[in-house]
Amino acid sequence: MTDPRPTLVIGATGKTGRRIADSLQADGLPVRRASRGGGTPFDWEDHETWKLALDGARAAYVSYFPDLAFPGAVEAVGALAETARAAGVERLVLLSGRGEHHARMGEEAVLAAGVPTTRLRCAWFAQNFSEGYLRDPILAGVLPMPGGDVAEPILDVDDIAEVAIEALRFDSDENRFYELTGPRLMTFSEMADTLSAATGRPVRHVPISFEQFHEGLAQGAGAVVADVFTAIARETLDGRNAQISDGVERALCRPARDFALFARDAAHAGAWDLAGAA
């Protein structure tokens, strides 16, 4: 018999949360979609919205927007986990970042609350190219990124969502941990070549400095966002993440999805159609 209690998805309009909520609903499972402007109001700055969102939920997917490295994020996710424990939530699934010390601190804060938690420590998202801040540069035929020739095992967000769903359905008092990566290491130059093949238009990697990276972010998103994401880039694009993990395969009993497949499917779905960008 299906548990009538809903699964709370925090950040249900985001890259991972939207996929998780849609899949759970498609499977006929009760879902509570929480976001700042969604059906269940949720605001990281308003603790009262946390209590209302968590009340009666069996499990919860927790993704902190924009990132666990932002000021106050570690304290917030720790306090949310305490609120979840008081509300009787039986399992948490936390989206975390690979190679980020603030993300590790966030994981520890959530674990300290005592709710059984699955941590998903994730590599760089492939969907940053199709749904995120790099889509417009790709449409312009360039991939401006710092880090030189450092390789990244870029990860398809669809894999994250599938692992999260399995974890949310899992009934146990155990804490679990998955480090999620794609199946191979790729430099940004190799990613650009793959995107060129998928889109049928040339995409060129343009190496930039971290200072240039910061400047570009600040123009579009402001100084605070630029400061945080540049710090993350400096921290994670130093080679520490240039290794592959088997987390997707352990969780799903299949290999992680390759970046070339992501790029092909995204192109077929119109992610980089010039007409749609006008």
BALOBA-1460 file (C-alpha; in Angstrom, 3 decimals):
// residues 278
<rec num="1" residu="m" x="0.000" y="0.000" z="0.000"/>
<rec num="2" residu="t" x="1.307" y="3.452" z="-0.928"/>
<rec num="3" residu="d" x="2.104" y="5.685" z="2.032"/>
<rec num="4" residu="p" x="-0.401" y="8.559" z="1.847"/>
<rec num="5" residu="r" x="2.055" y="11.016" z="3.336"/>
<rec num="6" residu="p" x="3.640" y="13.283" z="0.723"/>
<rec num="7" residu="t" x="7.264" y="13.677" z="-0.220"/>
<rec num="8" residu="l" x="8.298" y="17.304" z="0.120"/>
<rec num="9" residu="v" x="10.481" y="18.608" z="-2.708"/>
<rec num="10" residu="i" x="12.207" y="21.851" z="-1.746"/>
<rec num="11" residu="g" x="13.222" y="23.826" z="-4.795"/>
<rec num="12" residu="a" x="10.587" y="22.143" z="-6.954"/>
<rec num="13" residu="t" x="11.080" y="24.631" z="-9.777"/>
<rec num="14" residu="g" x="14.843" y="24.072" z="-9.993"/>
<rec num="15" residu="k" x="16.884" y="21.787" z="-12.225"/>
<rec num="16" residu="t" x="16.819" y="18.805" z="-9.886"/>
<rec num="17" residu="g" x="13.656" y="19.485" z="-7.904"/>
<rec num="18" residu="r" x="11.424" y="19.838" z="-10.961"/>
<rec num="19" residu="r" x="12.563" y="16.482" z="-12.319"/>
<rec num="20" residu="i" x="12.143" y="14.749" z="-8.980"/>
<rec num="21" residu="a" x="8.655" y="16.131" z="-8.358"/>
<rec num="22" residu="d" x="7.508" y="15.349" z="-11.897"/>
<rec num="23" residu="s" x="8.776" y="11.761" z="-11.720"/>
<rec num="24" residu="l" x="7.231" y="11.068" z="-8.335"/>
<rec num="25" residu="q" x="3.911" y="12.462" z="-9.510"/>
<rec num="26" residu="a" x="4.061" y="10.452" z="-12.739"/>
<rec num="27" residu="d" x="4.474" y="7.327" z="-10.599"/>
<rec num="28" residu="g" x="1.309" y="8.201" z="-8.708"/>
<rec num="29" residu="l" x="3.062" y="9.133" z="-5.471"/>
<rec num="30" residu="p" x="1.946" y="12.074" z="-3.327"/>
<rec num="31" residu="v" x="4.223" y="15.076" z="-3.816"/>
<rec num="32" residu="r" x="4.346" y="18.452" z="-2.121"/>
<rec num="33" residu="r" x="6.091" y="20.995" z="-4.364"/>
<rec num="34" residu="a" x="7.755" y="23.722" z="-2.331"/>
<rec num="35" residu="s" x="9.291" y="26.904" z="-3.712"/>
<rec num="36" residu="r" x="9.127" y="30.620" z="-3.131"/>
<rec num="37" residu="g" x="6.354" y="31.072" z="-5.690"/>
<rec num="38" residu="g" x="4.994" y="27.526" z="-5.853"/>
<rec num="39" residu="g" x="1.935" y="25.703" z="-4.588"/>
<rec num="40" residu="t" x="3.526" y="25.180" z="-1.159"/>
<rec num="41" residu="p" x="5.237" y="28.445" z="-0.192"/>
<rec num="42" residu="f" x="8.824" y="27.958" z="0.977"/>
<rec num="43" residu="d" x="11.360" y="30.661" z="1.675"/>
<rec num="44" residu="w" x="14.770" y="30.003" z="3.178"/>
<rec num="45" residu="e" x="14.477" y="33.381" z="4.930"/>
<rec num="46" residu="d" x="11.134" y="32.556" z="6.587"/>
<rec num="47" residu="h" x="11.230" y="29.709" z="9.119"/>
<rec num="48" residu="e" x="7.443" y="29.640" z="9.400"/>
<rec num="49" residu="t" x="7.199" y="28.411" z="5.813"/>
<rec num="50" residu="w" x="9.487" y="25.508" z="6.708"/>
<rec num="51" residu="k" x="7.125" y="24.199" z="9.383"/>
<rec num="52" residu="l" x="4.080" y="24.373" z="7.128"/>
<rec num="53" residu="a" x="5.907" y="22.667" z="4.265"/>
<rec num="54" residu="l" x="7.296" y="19.855" z="6.428"/>
<rec num="55" residu="d" x="4.137" y="19.161" z="8.414"/>
<rec num="56" residu="g" x="2.900" y="15.650" z="7.639"/>
<rec num="57" residu="a" x="5.623" y="14.876" z="5.097"/>
<rec num="58" residu="r" x="7.204" y="11.424" z="5.110"/>
<rec num="59" residu="a" x="10.446" y="12.457" z="3.387"/>
<rec num="60" residu="a" x="11.995" y="15.608" z="1.962"/>
<rec num="61" residu="y" x="14.403" y="16.515" z="-0.812"/>
<rec num="62" residu="v" x="16.539" y="19.468" z="0.260"/>
<rec num="63" residu="s" x="18.335" y="21.712" z="-2.218"/>
<rec num="64" residu="y" x="19.602" y="25.078" z="-1.050"/>
<rec num="65" residu="f" x="19.394" y="27.827" z="-3.648"/>
<rec num="66" residu="p" x="21.676" y="29.201" z="-4.955"/>
<rec num="67" residu="d" x="24.394" y="27.094" z="-3.287"/>
<rec num="68" residu="l" x="25.529" y="25.778" z="0.084"/>
<rec num="69" residu="a" x="28.517" y="28.141" z="-0.149"/>
<rec num="70" residu="f" x="26.324" y="31.229" z="0.246"/>
<rec num="71" residu="p" x="26.401" y="33.073" z="3.590"/>
<rec num="72" residu="g" x="23.992" y="31.526" z="6.076"/>
<rec num="73" residu="a" x="23.336" y="28.395" z="4.011"/>
<rec num="74" residu="v" x="25.022" y="25.925" z="6.369"/>
<rec num="75" residu="e" x="23.112" y="27.262" z="9.354"/>
<rec num="76" residu="a" x="19.859" y="27.238" z="7.362"/>
<rec num="77" residu="v" x="20.027" y="23.619" z="6.233"/>
<rec num="78" residu="g" x="20.995" y="22.530" z="9.731"/>
<rec num="79" residu="a" x="18.006" y="24.378" z="11.200"/>
<rec num="80" residu="l" x="15.724" y="22.926" z="8.531"/>
<rec num="81" residu="a" x="16.863" y="19.410" z="9.426"/>
<rec num="82" residu="e" x="16.048" y="20.099" z="13.072"/>
<rec num="83" residu="t" x="12.613" y="21.338" z="12.022"/>
<rec num="84" residu="a" x="12.145" y="18.182" z="9.942"/>
<rec num="85" residu="r" x="13.029" y="15.988" z="12.927"/>
<rec num="86" residu="a" x="10.491" y="17.815" z="15.094"/>
<rec num="87" residu="a" x="7.863" y="17.371" z="12.357"/>
<rec num="88" residu="g" x="8.421" y="13.599" z="12.230"/>
<rec num="89" residu="v" x="10.000" y="13.483" z="8.773"/>
<rec num="90" residu="e" x="11.579" y="10.058" z="8.333"/>
<rec num="91" residu="r" x="14.174" y="10.696" z="5.631"/>
<rec num="92" residu="l" x="16.053" y="13.602" z="4.075"/>
<rec num="93" residu="v" x="17.888" y="13.648" z="0.767"/>
<rec num="94" residu="l" x="20.402" y="16.491" z="0.543"/>
<rec num="95" residu="l" x="21.852" y="17.900" z="-2.673"/>
<rec num="96" residu="s" x="25.499" y="18.704" z="-2.056"/>
<rec num="97" residu="g" x="28.541" y="19.775" z="-4.058"/>
<rec num="98" residu="r" x="31.698" y="17.842" z="-4.824"/>
<rec num="99" residu="g" x="34.967" y="19.323" z="-3.636"/>
<rec num="100" residu="e" x="33.335" y="22.249" z="-1.792"/>
<rec num="101" residu="h" x="34.191" y="22.681" z="1.867"/>
<rec num="102" residu="h" x="30.979" y="24.630" z="2.551"/>
<rec num="103" residu="a" x="29.005" y="21.739" z="1.112"/>
<rec num="104" residu="r" x="30.738" y="19.353" z="3.520"/>
<rec num="105" residu="m" x="29.826" y="21.679" z="6.382"/>
<rec num="106" residu="g" x="26.209" y="21.677" z="5.203"/>
<rec num="107" residu="e" x="26.179" y="17.884" z="5.143"/>
<rec num="108" residu="e" x="27.513" y="17.731" z="8.687"/>
<rec num="109" residu="a" x="24.906" y="20.228" z="9.893"/>
<rec num="110" residu="v" x="22.080" y="18.142" z="8.432"/>
<rec num="111" residu="l" x="23.450" y="14.862" z="9.804"/>
<rec num="112" residu="a" x="23.723" y="16.418" z="13.260"/>
<rec num="113" residu="a" x="19.920" y="16.745" z="13.423"/>
<rec num="114" residu="g" x="19.583" y="12.966" z="13.556"/>
<rec num="115" residu="v" x="17.132" y="12.437" z="10.684"/>
<rec num="116" residu="p" x="18.276" y="9.554" z="8.424"/>
<rec num="117" residu="t" x="19.864" y="11.356" z="5.493"/>
<rec num="118" residu="t" x="21.125" y="10.446" z="2.034"/>
<rec num="119" residu="r" x="23.787" y="12.868" z="0.808"/>
<rec num="120" residu="l" x="24.205" y="13.364" z="-2.940"/>
<rec num="121" residu="r" x="27.610" y="14.959" z="-3.490"/>
<rec num="122" residu="c" x="27.472" y="15.974" z="-7.130"/>
<rec num="123" residu="a" x="29.884" y="16.892" z="-9.884"/>
<rec num="124" residu="w" x="29.312" y="19.802" z="-12.254"/>
<rec num="125" residu="f" x="25.884" y="19.771" z="-13.955"/>
<rec num="126" residu="a" x="25.654" y="19.118" z="-17.693"/>
<rec num="127" residu="q" x="22.409" y="21.126" z="-17.719"/>
<rec num="128" residu="n" x="24.366" y="24.294" z="-16.937"/>
<rec num="129" residu="f" x="24.879" y="24.356" z="-20.705"/>
<rec num="130" residu="s" x="21.232" y="23.931" z="-21.677"/>
<rec num="131" residu="e" x="19.217" y="25.426" z="-18.822"/>
<rec num="132" residu="g" x="21.707" y="27.564" z="-16.932"/>
<rec num="133" residu="y" x="24.002" y="30.529" z="-17.254"/>
<rec num="134" residu="l" x="26.112" y="28.985" z="-20.039"/>
<rec num="135" residu="r" x="23.246" y="28.556" z="-22.499"/>
<rec num="136" residu="d" x="23.575" y="32.049" z="-23.986"/>
<rec num="137" residu="p" x="27.345" y="31.760" z="-24.541"/>
<rec num="138" residu="i" x="26.808" y="28.375" z="-26.227"/>
<rec num="139" residu="l" x="24.254" y="30.001" z="-28.532"/>
<rec num="140" residu="a" x="26.936" y="32.568" z="-29.348"/>
<rec num="141" residu="g" x="29.407" y="29.793" z="-30.149"/>
<rec num="142" residu="v" x="31.718" y="30.181" z="-27.158"/>
<rec num="143" residu="l" x="32.359" y="28.453" z="-23.853"/>
<rec num="144" residu="p" x="34.189" y="30.951" z="-21.629"/>
<rec num="145" residu="m" x="35.477" y="29.113" z="-18.563"/>
<rec num="146" residu="p" x="38.465" y="29.330" z="-16.219"/>
<rec num="147" residu="g" x="40.438" y="26.342" z="-15.027"/>
<rec num="148" residu="g" x="42.586" y="25.733" z="-18.107"/>
<rec num="149" residu="d" x="42.825" y="22.058" z="-19.011"/>
<rec num="150" residu="v" x="41.445" y="20.719" z="-15.720"/>
<rec num="151" residu="a" x="39.076" y="17.826" z="-16.419"/>
<rec num="152" residu="e" x="35.626" y="17.361" z="-14.883"/>
<rec num="153" residu="p" x="33.414" y="14.230" z="-14.857"/>
<rec num="154" residu="i" x="30.377" y="16.256" z="-15.872"/>
<rec num="155" residu="l" x="27.082" y="14.879" z="-14.559"/>
<rec num="156" residu="d" x="23.627" y="14.682" z="-16.130"/>
<rec num="157" residu="v" x="20.958" y="16.129" z="-13.813"/>
<rec num="158" residu="d" x="18.586" y="13.340" z="-14.884"/>
<rec num="159" residu="d" x="20.918" y="10.919" z="-13.092"/>
<rec num="160" residu="i" x="20.813" y="13.036" z="-9.941"/>
<rec num="161" residu="a" x="17.029" y="13.002" z="-10.024"/>
<rec num="162" residu="e" x="16.855" y="9.224" z="-10.414"/>
<rec num="163" residu="v" x="19.239" y="8.631" z="-7.518"/>
<rec num="164" residu="a" x="17.315" y="11.096" z="-5.361"/>
<rec num="165" residu="i" x="14.012" y="9.362" z="-6.111"/>
<rec num="166" residu="e" x="15.433" y="5.976" z="-5.108"/>
<rec num="167" residu="a" x="16.737" y="7.501" z="-1.900"/>
<rec num="168" residu="l" x="13.442" y="9.221" z="-1.089"/>
<rec num="169" residu="r" x="11.605" y="5.916" z="-1.430"/>
<rec num="170" residu="f" x="14.114" y="4.111" z="0.780"/>
<rec num="171" residu="d" x="12.790" y="3.156" z="4.232"/>
<rec num="172" residu="s" x="15.604" y="2.790" z="6.746"/>
<rec num="173" residu="d" x="17.201" y="4.534" z="9.671"/>
<rec num="174" residu="e" x="20.590" y="4.446" z="7.911"/>
<rec num="175" residu="n" x="22.534" y="7.416" z="6.591"/>
<rec num="176" residu="r" x="23.681" y="6.937" z="3.013"/>
<rec num="177" residu="f" x="26.179" y="8.734" z="0.818"/>
<rec num="178" residu="y" x="26.659" y="8.831" z="-2.954"/>
<rec num="179" residu="e" x="29.327" y="10.763" z="-4.812"/>
<rec num="180" residu="l" x="27.808" y="11.304" z="-8.250"/>
<rec num="181" residu="t" x="29.834" y="11.938" z="-11.412"/>
<rec num="182" residu="g" x="29.569" y="11.340" z="-15.109"/>
<rec num="183" residu="p" x="31.280" y="8.286" z="-16.641"/>
<rec num="184" residu="r" x="34.378" y="10.056" z="-17.971"/>
<rec num="185" residu="l" x="36.643" y="13.049" z="-17.461"/>
<rec num="186" residu="m" x="36.360" y="15.909" z="-19.955"/>
<rec num="187" residu="t" x="38.115" y="19.236" z="-20.343"/>
<rec num="188" residu="f" x="36.071" y="22.291" z="-21.262"/>
<rec num="189" residu="s" x="37.658" y="22.147" z="-24.704"/>
<rec num="190" residu="e" x="36.376" y="18.578" z="-25.144"/>
<rec num="191" residu="m" x="32.940" y="19.645" z="-23.923"/>
<rec num="192" residu="a" x="32.922" y="22.429" z="-26.517"/>
<rec num="193" residu="d" x="33.789" y="19.924" z="-29.257"/>
<rec num="194" residu="t" x="30.950" y="17.660" z="-28.118"/>
<rec num="195" residu="l" x="28.518" y="20.578" z="-28.129"/>
<rec num="196" residu="s" x="29.684" y="21.508" z="-31.632"/>
<rec num="197" residu="a" x="28.871" y="18.019" z="-32.853"/>
<rec num="198" residu="a" x="25.460" y="18.020" z="-31.145"/>
<rec num="199" residu="t" x="24.345" y="21.464" z="-32.289"/>
<rec num="200" residu="g" x="25.848" y="21.351" z="-35.773"/>
<rec num="201" residu="r" x="27.445" y="24.767" z="-35.107"/>
<rec num="202" residu="p" x="30.975" y="25.536" z="-33.922"/>
<rec num="203" residu="v" x="31.372" y="26.037" z="-30.187"/>
<rec num="204" residu="r" x="34.809" y="27.137" z="-29.041"/>
<rec num="205" residu="h" x="36.268" y="26.973" z="-25.551"/>
<rec num="206" residu="v" x="37.632" y="30.381" z="-24.579"/>
<rec num="207" residu="p" x="40.015" y="30.109" z="-21.604"/>
<rec num="208" residu="i" x="39.503" y="33.008" z="-19.219"/>
<rec num="209" residu="s" x="40.942" y="34.025" z="-15.870"/>
<rec num="210" residu="f" x="39.015" y="33.750" z="-12.632"/>
<rec num="211" residu="e" x="38.954" y="37.555" z="-12.569"/>
<rec num="212" residu="q" x="37.257" y="37.611" z="-15.965"/>
<rec num="213" residu="f" x="34.869" y="34.907" z="-14.800"/>
<rec num="214" residu="h" x="33.954" y="37.068" z="-11.802"/>
<rec num="215" residu="e" x="33.460" y="40.127" z="-13.966"/>
<rec num="216" residu="g" x="31.079" y="38.337" z="-16.289"/>
<rec num="217" residu="l" x="29.005" y="36.949" z="-13.414"/>
<rec num="218" residu="a" x="28.869" y="40.302" z="-11.642"/>
<rec num="219" residu="q" x="27.458" y="42.007" z="-14.722"/>
<rec num="220" residu="g" x="24.533" y="39.608" z="-14.890"/>
<rec num="221" residu="a" x="23.937" y="38.480" z="-11.308"/>
<rec num="222" residu="g" x="25.601" y="41.006" z="-9.036"/>
<rec num="223" residu="a" x="28.713" y="41.124" z="-6.886"/>
<rec num="224" residu="v" x="27.612" y="38.714" z="-4.120"/>
<rec num="225" residu="v" x="26.709" y="35.925" z="-6.530"/>
<rec num="226" residu="a" x="29.908" y="36.557" z="-8.480"/>
<rec num="227" residu="d" x="32.009" y="36.412" z="-5.310"/>
<rec num="228" residu="v" x="30.543" y="33.080" z="-4.203"/>
<rec num="229" residu="f" x="30.590" y="31.292" z="-7.539"/>
<rec num="230" residu="t" x="34.091" y="32.519" z="-8.348"/>
<rec num="231" residu="a" x="35.262" y="31.165" z="-4.983"/>
<rec num="232" residu="i" x="33.621" y="27.825" z="-5.812"/>
<rec num="233" residu="a" x="35.282" y="27.783" z="-9.240"/>
<rec num="234" residu="r" x="38.700" y="28.528" z="-7.734"/>
<rec num="235" residu="e" x="38.196" y="25.764" z="-5.180"/>
<rec num="236" residu="t" x="36.858" y="23.036" z="-7.454"/>
<rec num="237" residu="l" x="38.718" y="23.696" z="-10.716"/>
<rec num="238" residu="d" x="42.116" y="22.963" z="-9.201"/>
<rec num="239" residu="g" x="42.181" y="19.272" z="-10.171"/>
<rec num="240" residu="r" x="40.673" y="17.888" z="-6.952"/>
<rec num="241" residu="n" x="37.580" y="16.677" z="-8.824"/>
<rec num="242" residu="a" x="39.435" y="15.165" z="-11.772"/>
<rec num="243" residu="q" x="38.395" y="11.631" z="-10.905"/>
<rec num="244" residu="i" x="35.365" y="9.461" z="-11.544"/>
<rec num="245" residu="s" x="33.086" y="7.976" z="-8.888"/>
<rec num="246" residu="d" x="30.729" y="5.003" z="-9.148"/>
<rec num="247" residu="g" x="27.877" y="6.586" z="-7.179"/>
<rec num="248" residu="v" x="25.356" y="6.539" z="-10.027"/>
<rec num="249" residu="e" x="26.102" y="2.908" z="-10.823"/>
<rec num="250" residu="r" x="25.866" y="1.856" z="-7.171"/>
<rec num="251" residu="a" x="22.523" y="3.586" z="-6.748"/>
<rec num="252" residu="l" x="20.887" y="2.705" z="-10.062"/>
<rec num="253" residu="c" x="22.718" y="-0.459" z="-11.192"/>
<rec num="254" residu="r" x="23.581" y="1.176" z="-14.521"/>
<rec num="255" residu="p" x="26.353" y="3.466" z="-15.776"/>
<rec num="256" residu="a" x="26.101" y="7.212" z="-15.491"/>
<rec num="257" residu="r" x="24.820" y="8.980" z="-18.614"/>
<rec num="258" residu="d" x="27.507" y="10.287" z="-20.947"/>
<rec num="259" residu="f" x="27.781" y="13.987" z="-21.784"/>
<rec num="260" residu="a" x="27.537" y="13.232" z="-25.514"/>
<rec num="261" residu="l" x="24.114" y="11.640" z="-24.990"/>
<rec num="262" residu="f" x="22.978" y="14.610" z="-22.936"/>
<rec num="263" residu="a" x="24.153" y="17.053" z="-25.633"/>
<rec num="264" residu="r" x="22.495" y="15.083" z="-28.427"/>
<rec num="265" residu="d" x="19.160" y="14.829" z="-26.616"/>
<rec num="266" residu="a" x="19.211" y="18.466" z="-25.500"/>
<rec num="267" residu="a" x="19.901" y="19.571" z="-29.059"/>
<rec num="268" residu="h" x="17.043" y="17.435" z="-30.390"/>
<rec num="269" residu="a" x="14.755" y="18.972" z="-27.752"/>
<rec num="270" residu="g" x="15.615" y="22.464" z="-29.006"/>
<rec num="271" residu="a" x="17.771" y="23.631" z="-26.092"/>
<rec num="272" residu="w" x="20.055" y="25.586" z="-28.411"/>
<rec num="273" residu="d" x="17.652" y="26.559" z="-31.197"/>
<rec num="274" residu="l" x="18.557" y="30.041" z="-32.323"/>
<rec num="275" residu="a" x="14.962" y="30.834" z="-33.225"/>
<rec num="276" residu="g" x="13.805" y="30.103" z="-29.699"/>
<rec num="277" residu="a" x="16.522" y="32.351" z="-28.264"/>
<rec num="278" residu="a" x="15.424" y="35.424" z="-30.221"/>
